Amino acid sequence: MTYAADLLYEEVAYLAHHFHWSLDELLDLEHPERLRFVAEAARLNGQ
C-alpha cells in the first residue's frame, strides 16, 4: 500500500465515523473537498 492510499483510508474512515456517509459517497469527493470535511469534523470535535 502506498502512502497516498494510507491517507485515503484514514480520511474515509474519519469521515465515515463522524458523518456516517457511505463509502461510495466519500470516494466520490475530490481530495480537496474531502480534506475540507476532515477539517470541519475535527473542528466540530474541538481538535
Backbone as numpy.savetxt, mean C-alpha at the origin, in Angstrom:
# Nx Ny Nz CAx CAy CAz Cx Cy Cz
13.20 -12.95 -5.09 12.36 -11.78 -5.09 13.25 -10.54 -5.09
12.85 -9.56 -5.82 13.65 -8.35 -5.91 13.23 -7.36 -4.82
14.05 -6.36 -4.63 13.76 -5.30 -3.67 12.42 -4.63 -3.99
12.20 -4.35 -5.27 10.95 -3.70 -5.68 9.74 -4.57 -5.35
9.85 -5.86 -5.57 8.75 -6.77 -5.26 8.50 -6.82 -3.76
9.57 -6.80 -2.95 9.40 -6.77 -1.50 8.64 -5.52 -1.06
8.98 -4.39 -1.64 8.29 -3.14 -1.30 6.83 -3.17 -1.74
6.57 -3.75 -2.89 5.20 -3.85 -3.37 4.37 -4.68 -2.40
4.88 -5.82 -1.97 4.16 -6.65 -1.00 3.91 -5.88 0.29
4.91 -5.14 0.74 4.77 -4.36 1.98 3.69 -3.30 1.83
3.71 -2.56 0.73 2.71 -1.52 0.50 1.31 -2.11 0.42
1.16 -3.19 -0.33 -0.15 -3.81 -0.53 -0.67 -4.37 0.79
0.17 -5.03 1.56 -0.26 -5.59 2.85 -0.70 -4.48 3.80
0.06 -3.39 3.84 -0.26 -2.27 4.71 -1.61 -1.66 4.35
-1.82 -1.43 3.06 -3.08 -0.83 2.63 -4.25 -1.78 2.79
-4.05 -3.05 2.51 -5.12 -4.03 2.68 -5.53 -4.09 4.14
-4.56 -4.02 5.03 -4.84 -4.08 6.46 -5.63 -2.85 6.92
-5.26 -1.69 6.45 -5.88 -0.45 6.92 -7.17 -0.08 6.20
-7.24 -0.36 4.91 -8.41 0.08 4.13 -9.30 -1.07 3.67
-8.84 -2.31 3.83 -9.63 -3.50 3.47 -10.00 -3.53 1.98
-9.08 -3.06 1.15 -9.28 -3.11 -0.29 -8.80 -4.46 -0.81
-9.34 -4.87 -1.94 -8.95 -6.15 -2.54 -7.56 -6.04 -3.18
-6.95 -7.17 -3.40 -5.65 -7.21 -4.06 -5.73 -6.57 -5.45
-6.77 -6.87 -6.19 -6.93 -6.28 -7.53 -7.02 -4.76 -7.46
-7.77 -4.24 -6.50 -7.89 -2.79 -6.36 -6.53 -2.16 -6.04
-5.80 -2.80 -5.17 -4.50 -2.26 -4.77 -3.48 -2.32 -5.90
-3.48 -3.40 -6.64 -2.53 -3.55 -7.74 -2.87 -2.66 -8.93
-4.14 -2.24 -9.01 -4.53 -1.32 -10.08 -4.03 0.10 -9.85
-3.65 0.42 -8.61 -3.14 1.76 -8.32 -1.75 1.93 -8.91
-1.47 3.11 -9.42 -0.11 3.44 -9.84 0.74 3.60 -8.58
2.04 3.36 -8.71 2.92 3.39 -7.54 2.83 4.71 -6.75
2.92 5.87 -7.41 2.82 7.12 -6.63 1.50 7.25 -5.87
0.42 6.80 -6.49 -0.88 6.86 -5.83 -0.92 5.91 -4.63
-0.36 4.72 -4.80 -0.30 3.74 -3.71 0.53 4.29 -2.55
1.66 4.94 -2.86 2.48 5.53 -1.81 1.74 6.65 -1.08
0.94 7.40 -1.80 0.15 8.46 -1.16 -0.83 7.87 -0.15
-1.47 6.76 -0.51 -2.38 6.12 0.43 -1.64 5.50 1.61
-0.44 4.98 1.39 0.38 4.48 2.49 0.67 5.62 3.46
1.05 6.76 2.94 1.34 7.93 3.78 0.11 8.37 4.55
-1.04 8.37 3.92 -2.27 8.77 4.57 -2.66 7.79 5.67
-2.51 6.49 5.42 -2.82 5.49 6.45 -1.88 5.68 7.64
-0.62 5.93 7.38 0.34 6.15 8.45 -0.02 7.41 9.24
-0.43 8.47 8.55 -0.82 9.70 9.21 -2.03 9.46 10.10
-3.01 8.71 9.60 -4.21 8.41 10.39 -3.88 7.61 11.64
-2.83 6.83 11.56 -2.40 6.01 12.70 -1.41 6.72 13.60
-1.12 7.98 13.28 -0.21 8.75 14.09 1.24 8.31 13.97
1.59 7.72 12.84 2.95 7.25 12.62 3.76 8.28 11.87
